[in-house]
């Protein structure tokens, strides 16, 4: 999740690679969670829906880890914290 900001339009290609590297390894960590594996597979099947895929995956990972996300809007997951330079 730390590198999901690589998925934004014109995102940093290296960050994007890091995100997908982690995604490729996630099945080993969450191999016993069928729902997490289904969410991981969605990135391959529906590669054009990165934002939806991130939301679904994040919620399933949190559910598996017993982290309550009921109070979080979808945008919390789909709109990553991206540093920006503001000219003053």
C-alpha positions in Angstrom: 0.0 0.0 0.0 2.9 2.3 0.6 3.6 2.5 -3.1 0.0 2.7 -4.4 0.6 6.4 -5.4 2.6 4.9 -8.3 -0.7 4.0 -9.9 -1.9 7.6 -10.3 -1.8 9.0 -13.9 1.8 9.9 -14.7 3.0 8.2 -11.6 6.7 7.4 -11.0 7.5 4.3 -13.0 9.9 3.0 -10.3 7.2 3.4 -7.6 4.8 1.6 -9.8 7.3 -1.3 -10.2 7.6 -1.4 -6.4 3.9 -1.6 -6.0 3.5 -4.5 -8.4 6.6 -6.3 -6.9 4.8 -6.2 -3.6 1.6 -7.3 -5.2 3.4 -10.3 -6.7 4.6 -11.3 -3.3 1.4 -10.7 -1.4 0.0 -14.1 -2.2 2.7 -15.6 0.0 1.7 -13.4 2.9 -2.1 -13.8 2.4 -2.2 -17.2 0.8 -4.7 -18.5 3.3 -7.2 -15.7 2.6 -9.3 -16.6 -0.5 -10.8 -13.1 -0.7 -7.3 -11.4 -0.7 -6.1 -13.7 -3.4 -9.3 -13.0 -5.5 -8.6 -9.2 -5.0 -4.9 -9.7 -6.1 -6.0 -11.6 -9.2 -8.4 -8.7 -10.1 -5.3 -6.6 -10.8 -4.3 -9.0 -13.5 -7.8 -9.6 -14.9 -9.0 -6.0 -14.7 -5.8 -4.0 -15.1 -7.7 -0.9 -16.3 -9.5 -0.6 -12.9 -6.5 0.1 -10.6 -8.5 2.4 -8.3 -11.3 -0.1 -7.7 -8.8 -2.9 -7.4 -6.8 -1.0 -4.7 -10.0 -0.3 -2.7 -11.1 -3.9 -2.8 -7.6 -5.3 -2.0 -7.1 -2.9 0.9 -10.4 -3.7 2.4 -9.8 -7.5 2.1 -6.3 -7.2 3.5 -7.6 -5.2 6.5 -10.5 -7.7 7.0 -7.9 -10.5 7.0 -5.8 -8.6 9.6 -9.0 -7.7 11.6 -8.5 -4.0 11.0 -11.8 -2.1 11.1 -12.2 0.1 8.0 -15.9 0.7 8.3 -15.4 4.4 9.2 -13.1 5.0 6.2 -14.4 6.2 2.8 -13.2 4.5 -0.3 -11.2 7.6 -1.2 -8.9 6.9 1.8 -7.6 3.9 -0.2 -8.0 5.1 -3.8 -6.5 8.6 -3.3 -3.0 8.1 -1.9 -1.1 10.6 0.0 1.1 12.2 -2.6 3.6 14.9 -1.8 3.4 17.9 -4.0 5.4 21.1 -4.5 3.3 24.2 -4.0 4.8 27.3 -5.4 4.3 30.3 -3.1 
